[in-house]
């Protein structure tokens, strides 16, 4: 599943990813016309952004995708969702997670 397909899931599920449209570092519309040219261009809170620059997701998204791949089950609650959110994490590995494949 492409990462772009997860945007609505991420926006509603992971509170720390507050900015899903604009990159953390870049120039132009959505900070995605010209890539990151220097450290000084970067936003102050990359962990709250979905995109680092016009090509790359942030480290927070990389960790999210790794966790989804390693141990997600469609019935497991999302991390950092708080109690009672009612939103379930979608599985990106099918028919089993990488953890299930590794440990049987």
C-alpha positions as CSV (number, residue, x, y, z in Angstrom):
1,X,0.0,0.0,0.0
2,X,1.5,3.4,-0.9
3,X,2.3,5.8,1.9
4,X,0.0,8.4,0.3
5,X,-3.0,6.0,1.0
6,X,-2.3,6.2,4.7
7,X,-2.6,9.9,5.0
8,X,-6.3,9.9,6.2
9,X,-5.5,7.0,8.6
10,X,-2.5,8.9,9.9
11,X,-4.3,12.2,10.3
12,X,-7.1,10.8,12.3
13,X,-5.0,8.3,14.3
14,X,-1.7,9.7,15.3
15,X,-2.1,13.0,17.1
16,X,1.5,14.1,16.8
17,X,1.4,14.2,13.0
18,X,-0.5,17.5,12.8
19,X,0.8,18.7,9.4
20,X,0.0,16.3,6.6
21,X,0.0,18.7,3.6
22,X,3.1,20.9,3.9
23,X,6.6,19.5,4.1
24,X,8.9,20.4,7.0
25,X,11.7,21.7,4.8
26,X,11.5,23.2,1.3
27,X,10.2,26.1,-0.7
28,X,7.1,26.9,-2.8
29,X,3.6,25.6,-2.5
30,X,3.4,23.0,0.3
31,X,7.1,23.5,0.7
32,X,7.5,21.0,-2.1
33,X,8.7,22.8,-5.2
34,X,12.3,23.2,-4.1
35,X,13.9,20.7,-1.7
36,X,15.6,21.4,1.5
37,X,18.7,23.5,0.8
38,X,20.0,24.0,4.4
39,X,19.3,23.0,8.0
40,X,18.1,26.6,8.7
41,X,15.1,26.0,6.3
42,X,13.8,23.1,8.4
43,X,10.7,23.6,10.6
44,X,11.1,23.5,14.3
45,X,9.0,20.3,14.8
46,X,9.7,17.7,12.2
47,X,8.0,15.1,14.3
48,X,4.7,16.7,13.7
49,X,5.0,16.6,9.9
50,X,4.2,13.8,7.5
51,X,6.7,14.9,4.9
52,X,10.3,16.0,5.5
53,X,10.9,17.5,2.0
54,X,9.3,17.1,-1.5
55,X,10.4,13.4,-1.6
56,X,10.9,11.9,1.9
57,X,8.5,11.2,4.8
58,X,9.8,12.2,8.2
59,X,11.4,9.9,10.7
60,X,8.1,9.7,12.6
61,X,6.4,8.3,9.5
62,X,9.3,5.8,8.9
63,X,8.8,4.5,12.5
64,X,5.1,4.3,12.0
65,X,5.5,2.3,8.7
66,X,8.1,0.0,10.4
67,X,5.8,-0.7,13.3
68,X,2.8,-1.4,10.9
69,X,5.0,-3.8,8.9
70,X,6.5,-5.5,12.0
71,X,3.6,-6.2,14.3
72,X,0.3,-4.7,13.1
73,X,-2.8,-6.7,13.3
74,X,-6.1,-5.2,12.0
75,X,-7.6,-5.7,15.5
76,X,-4.8,-4.0,17.4
77,X,-5.3,-0.4,18.6
78,X,-3.1,2.3,17.1
79,X,-0.1,3.6,19.1
80,X,-0.7,6.9,20.9
81,X,-4.4,6.8,20.2
82,X,-5.5,7.3,23.7
83,X,-8.2,5.2,25.3
84,X,-11.6,4.9,23.6
85,X,-10.7,6.3,20.2
86,X,-12.4,3.4,18.4
87,X,-9.9,3.7,15.5
88,X,-8.1,0.5,14.6
89,X,-4.7,0.4,12.9
90,X,-4.8,-0.9,9.4
91,X,-2.5,-3.7,8.5
92,X,0.0,-3.2,5.6
93,X,1.4,-6.7,5.6
94,X,-0.9,-9.5,4.5
95,X,-1.9,-12.2,5.3
96,X,0.4,-11.9,8.4
97,X,2.8,-9.3,9.9
98,X,6.5,-9.6,9.6
99,X,6.7,-10.5,13.3
100,X,4.3,-13.4,12.8
101,X,6.4,-14.5,9.8
102,X,9.6,-14.3,11.8
103,X,8.4,-16.1,15.0
104,X,5.7,-18.3,13.5
